[in-house]
Amino acid sequence: MSPRGAALFDVDGTLVDSTYLHAVTWWEAFRQSGHRVPMAEIHRTIGMGSDHLIDHLLGADRDGDEDETIRTAHGTLFAQYWERLAPLDGAAELLRACAKRGWTVVLASSAHGPELEAMRRALDAEDAITAVTGSDDVSASKPAPDLVQSALERSGVDAGSAVFIGDTVWDVRASHRAGVPCLAVLSGGYPERDLREAGAREVYEGPADLVGHLDSSLLAEPGARGG
């Protein structure tokens, strides 16, 4: 029988407590290339793909020859934290609760290969996860809808039978463009107002809060949500 519904999860900041590690390591990567970028500005871009992030912070009309150096520096700096990454409170419980209710659980992360594997190890919830997609699988990064669409393909359901769970305005915009309703969590540091203005249908403090409100959320039961 075909899956009745899919719960598509962003990982950084939604399930794993890594948002501010990314902000710090991007700050240092920019500094190493001679750019002083305020960390608050960097934080507001976390959740974008790295190409959009650099464009947004340094300007699309810049000389892009150093972009790969900046990306590589960020990746190297962030890799120092891989084995210390920690799941957010309730993250594994949320994945297992969704799977138990009949949702096909798919991770949809902007991370690539080894970095995504490190986050999966931190989550330690492989028994609840049906499929995973990452930046290596798509040609355009968030806020483009490609990653959400890739997750849909892996889930085997259409957009009308899925829910996306993320923590940034870029997650919300990407899911909206893919035609998938989005639940948002505040664990990535984005204000609730910004998430709702971007189109989030529901907002929760974090994974543990969402677990406590599953019965009244869009994740109550596959096929049961309206609108």
Solvent accessible surface area in square Angstrom, and as a share of the most:
residue,aa,sasa,rsa
1,M,224,1.00
2,S,83,0.53
3,P,60,0.38
4,R,121,0.44
5,G,0,0.00
6,A,0,0.00
7,A,0,0.00
8,L,0,0.00
9,F,0,0.00
10,D,6,0.03
11,V,0,0.00
12,D,27,0.14
13,G,1,0.01
14,T,0,0.00
15,L,0,0.00
16,V,0,0.00
17,D,74,0.38
18,S,0,0.00
19,T,2,0.01
20,Y,117,0.45
21,L,47,0.23
22,H,14,0.06
23,A,1,0.01
24,V,63,0.36
25,T,6,0.03
26,W,11,0.04
27,W,79,0.28
28,E,36,0.16
29,A,0,0.00
30,F,0,0.00
31,R,97,0.35
32,Q,98,0.44
33,S,30,0.19
34,G,66,0.64
35,H,51,0.23
36,R,183,0.67
37,V,10,0.06
38,P,72,0.46
39,M,77,0.34
40,A,60,0.47
41,E,72,0.32
42,I,0,0.00
43,H,27,0.12
44,R,137,0.50
45,T,0,0.00
46,I,10,0.05
47,G,18,0.17
48,M,21,0.09
49,G,5,0.05
50,S,39,0.25
51,D,65,0.34
52,H,64,0.29
53,L,2,0.01
54,I,0,0.00
55,D,54,0.28
56,H,113,0.50
57,L,27,0.13
58,L,37,0.18
59,G,25,0.24
60,A,86,0.67
61,D,139,0.72
62,R,56,0.20
63,D,101,0.52
64,G,39,0.37
65,D,127,0.66
66,E,55,0.25
67,D,16,0.08
68,E,107,0.48
69,T,83,0.49
70,I,0,0.00
71,R,73,0.27
72,T,79,0.46
73,A,17,0.13
74,H,17,0.08
75,G,26,0.25
76,T,84,0.49
77,L,31,0.16
78,F,0,0.00
79,A,35,0.27
80,Q,112,0.50
81,Y,58,0.22
82,W,58,0.20
83,E,136,0.61
84,R,161,0.59
85,L,15,0.08
86,A,52,0.40
87,P,58,0.37
88,L,29,0.15
89,D,119,0.61
90,G,14,0.13
91,A,1,0.01
92,A,21,0.16
93,E,102,0.46
94,L,1,0.00
95,L,0,0.00
96,R,99,0.36
97,A,22,0.17
98,C,0,0.00
99,A,38,0.29
100,K,184,0.78
101,R,83,0.30
102,G,42,0.40
103,W,8,0.03
104,T,17,0.10
105,V,0,0.00
106,V,0,0.00
107,L,0,0.00
108,A,0,0.00
109,S,1,0.01
110,S,41,0.26
111,A,6,0.04
112,H,83,0.37
113,G,31,0.30
114,P,74,0.46
115,E,13,0.06
116,L,14,0.07
117,E,78,0.35
118,A,2,0.01
119,M,0,0.00
120,R,55,0.20
121,R,135,0.49
122,A,21,0.16
123,L,4,0.02
124,D,106,0.55
125,A,0,0.00
126,E,85,0.38
127,D,112,0.58
128,A,7,0.06
129,I,22,0.11
130,T,93,0.54
131,A,22,0.17
132,V,30,0.17
133,T,1,0.01
134,G,4,0.04
135,S,38,0.25
136,D,104,0.54
137,D,72,0.37
138,V,34,0.19
139,S,116,0.75
140,A,35,0.28
141,S,22,0.14
142,K,3,0.01
143,P,20,0.13
144,A,19,0.14
145,P,29,0.18
146,D,36,0.19
147,L,4,0.02
148,V,0,0.00
149,Q,76,0.34
150,S,9,0.06
151,A,0,0.00
152,L,18,0.09
153,E,135,0.61
154,R,99,0.36
155,S,6,0.04
156,G,56,0.54
157,V,20,0.11
158,D,97,0.50
159,A,26,0.20
160,G,58,0.56
161,S,37,0.24
162,A,0,0.00
163,V,0,0.00
164,F,0,0.00
165,I,0,0.00
166,G,0,0.00
167,D,1,0.01
168,T,3,0.01
169,V,13,0.07
170,W,26,0.09
171,D,1,0.00
172,V,1,0.01
173,R,96,0.35
174,A,0,0.00
175,S,0,0.00
176,H,134,0.60
177,R,139,0.51
178,A,14,0.11
179,G,50,0.48
180,V,3,0.02
181,P,20,0.13
182,C,3,0.02
183,L,0,0.00
184,A,0,0.00
185,V,1,0.00
186,L,42,0.21
187,S,28,0.18
188,G,0,0.00
189,G,32,0.31
190,Y,11,0.04
191,P,75,0.47
192,E,74,0.33
193,R,175,0.64
194,D,50,0.26
195,L,0,0.00
196,R,111,0.41
197,E,131,0.59
198,A,19,0.15
199,G,39,0.38
200,A,8,0.06
201,R,103,0.37
202,E,35,0.15
203,V,19,0.11
204,Y,25,0.10
205,E,116,0.52
206,G,9,0.09
207,P,3,0.02
208,A,43,0.33
209,D,41,0.21
210,L,0,0.00
211,V,32,0.18
212,G,63,0.60
213,H,88,0.39
214,L,4,0.02
215,D,113,0.59
216,S,90,0.58
217,S,10,0.06
218,L,16,0.08
219,L,0,0.00
220,A,28,0.22
221,E,81,0.37
222,P,0,0.00
223,G,67,0.64
224,A,65,0.50
225,R,47,0.17
226,G,52,0.50
227,G,100,0.96
